[in-house]
Amino acid sequence: MKTKIIWITSTIILFVMAILFWGVVDRVGDAVGEIVSDVVGNEEESSFFIPFEGSVFVSNNIINSSDNSLFTSLQKIPEEPREMFDRRINDGSWINITPFLFIAYFSDGTQIEVQVNNEFENNSKAEEVALKYLEVIGKLPTLFRKDVETVWIHKGDESFGGGNNNLLIHHDRGLKYEKDGFLEEIFLHEAAHTSLDSYHSSSSDWIDAQLADSGNFISDYAKKHPKIEDVAETFPLCFALKYKRERLTEKIIQKIENSIPNRISYCNSVWEIATD
């Protein structure tokens, strides 16, 4: 009887050990599978070449103080109610106010209505803040300004915006951009939204260029929002390559050219048509 009990006990112990052993093997197998999956996933991810987090802050020298501004004059016009977009209200909302109004003229024949929030108190202060930004806007290529019909200027430390045939400015953020030297590059990006998005973001040739670049994007921001940010992230750096190349470092040039060669060709064709 004692022998039988010992045999049963040994059998149970061996059975439990086997269960524990195979459980460990399964867990090890799962862990190895996860590691392999991560490695493969990382290899797939690393096969894409995305050189920048965002293209706006790649260089603060694409447009600088040495560039001429095509802005020529500012004319005060009678105040009337306007609908403006203000990012400070409910994370962005439309407001109806009576702002200070001006018409800005540029030597290439374009003009823009400038709407300055009445929180700037008087015409003199409104004109002063408008002139600060119009001088910079006048440095943008005509191609980037051609569809800009209005400029909205508010106080507040909020992001700028483009689209709606408009450039949206929040003055406190603008002062920060100016201090860091990126005000011109911010306007390049936002003006690309305004004057280039609608012509190119859904173009079959642009989409073909995106596909031909084999999953590469100029920035993480463009990759995350390929339909709404790729044009605005890409065109300013292509402009820099074409017309301000000497202001870019060789390292930056190589990163741009290696990541999006087909989009660069697309942009070059746009410059050629624009200058014909």
Residue pairs with C-beta under 8 A, 6 or more apart in sequence:
47 215
48 214
48 215
48 216
48 217
48 223
49 216
49 258
49 259
50 216
50 217
50 218
50 219
50 220
50 223
50 259
51 218
51 219
51 255
51 256
51 258
51 259
52 58
52 218
52 219
52 220
52 255
53 219
53 220
53 221
54 219
54 220
54 221
54 233
55 189
55 218
55 219
55 221
55 222
55 233
55 234
55 236
55 237
56 182
56 185
56 186
56 188
56 189
56 233
56 236
57 182
57 185
58 237
58 252
59 185
59 240
59 247
59 248
59 249
59 252
60 180
60 181
60 182
60 184
60 185
61 181
61 244
61 247
61 248
62 184
62 185
62 188
62 236
62 237
62 239
62 240
62 244
62 247
62 248
63 136
63 139
63 140
63 184
63 185
63 188
63 244
64 184
64 247
67 139
67 184
68 139
69 135
69 136
69 138
69 139
70 106
70 107
70 108
70 138
70 139
70 142
71 104
71 105
71 106
71 107
71 134
71 135
71 137
71 138
72 105
72 106
72 107
72 138
73 104
73 105
74 102
74 103
74 104
74 105
74 114
74 127
74 130
74 131
74 134
75 102
75 103
75 105
76 100
76 101
76 102
76 123
76 127
77 101
77 102
77 103
77 113
78 101
79 98
79 99
79 100
79 101
80 98
80 101
81 96
81 97
81 98
82 96
82 97
82 98
82 99
82 101
82 115
83 94
83 95
83 96
84 94
84 95
84 96
84 97
84 99
84 115
84 117
84 152
84 154
85 92
85 93
85 94
85 95
85 152
85 161
85 164
85 166
85 168
86 92
86 93
86 94
86 95
86 117
86 152
86 154
86 156
87 154
87 156
87 158
87 159
87 161
87 168
87 170
88 154
88 156
88 158
88 170
89 95
97 117
97 118
98 118
99 115
99 116
99 117
99 118
99 126
100 115
100 116
100 117
100 118
100 120
100 123
100 126
100 127
101 113
101 114
101 115
101 116
102 113
102 114
102 116
102 126
102 127
102 130
103 111
103 112
103 113
103 114
104 111
104 112
104 113
104 114
104 130
104 134
104 137
104 151
105 111
106 112
106 138
106 145
108 142
110 142
110 145
110 146
110 148
112 134
112 137
112 145
112 148
112 149
112 150
112 151
113 149
113 150
113 151
114 130
114 134
114 150
114 151
114 153
115 150
115 151
115 152
115 153
116 126
116 127
116 129
116 130
116 153
117 152
117 153
117 154
117 155
118 126
119 154
119 155
120 126
120 129
120 153
120 155
126 153
129 153
129 171
130 151
130 153
132 174
133 151
133 153
133 169
133 174
134 151
136 183
136 184
136 187
137 145
137 148
137 151
137 167
137 187
137 191
139 184
140 184
140 187
140 188
140 191
141 239
141 243
142 274
143 195
143 196
143 270
143 271
143 274
144 188
144 191
144 192
144 194
144 195
144 196
144 235
145 191
145 195
146 195
147 165
147 194
147 195
147 198
148 165
148 166
148 167
148 191
148 194
148 195
149 165
149 166
150 165
150 166
150 167
151 166
151 167
151 169
152 166
152 167
152 168
152 169
153 169
153 171
154 168
154 169
154 170
154 171
155 170
155 171
155 172
156 170
156 171
156 172
156 173
157 170
157 172
157 173
157 176
158 170
158 172
158 173
159 170
159 173
160 167
160 168
160 169
160 170
160 173
160 174
160 177
160 186
160 187
160 190
161 167
161 168
161 190
161 193
162 168
162 189
162 190
162 191
162 192
162 193
162 194
162 197
162 232
163 193
163 194
163 197
164 194
165 194
166 194
167 187
167 190
167 191
167 194
168 190
174 183
177 183
177 186
185 236
188 235
188 236
188 239
189 232
189 233
189 236
190 232
192 231
192 232
192 235
192 236
193 231
193 232
196 231
196 232
196 235
197 228
197 231
197 232
200 206
200 231
200 235
200 266
200 270
201 227
201 228
201 230
201 231
202 227
205 266
206 231
206 263
206 266
208 262
209 262
209 263
209 265
209 266
210 226
210 230
210 262
210 263
212 262
213 259
213 260
213 261
213 262
213 263
216 259
216 260
217 223
217 226
217 230
217 233
217 259
217 260
218 230
218 233
218 234
218 237
218 256
218 259
218 260
218 263
219 233
221 229
221 233
222 229
222 230
222 233
222 234
234 260
234 263
234 267
235 267
235 270
237 256
238 256
238 263
238 264
238 267
238 268
239 267
239 271
240 247
240 248
241 248
241 253
241 256
241 257
241 264
242 267
242 268
242 271
243 271
245 253
248 256
256 264
257 264
